[in-house]
Amino acid sequence: MTYSPNITEAHIPHDGGWTEDNGVPVLLLSIPSIESVIPLKIQRYSYTWLYEGELDAYILCVQINKKEEFGVVFSQQEAGQLLLDALAYEEFTIVICKEPIEEIDDHTAYLSLPKISLIRSVQAGW
């Protein structure tokens, strides 16, 4: 199934970092503005990456359960730096929470998107 995004705005991560879960690289993102999708139970999701030249940013577009849709902006000067890590060149999981990373504990609600891979745009150059 091909996913064609229909988003008009995207969220900017406030913080992020790499960790690992059972040998799988995990990109952990804190995005306070994304709280509407955090409690969703994912039955199915689709995603695609776009490159936006004016912003010099990759945008991760995600559709959950064929209903909810959102985007996450990874500009080269900010969150895009996380995509330059060697772990971003293989398949990884993205975990999104609304709390600051330093406040995450075992009871923190989150959204997990496994098996994400980024095919880099020639236009981006990064």
Salt bridges, closest charged atoms under 4 A:
none
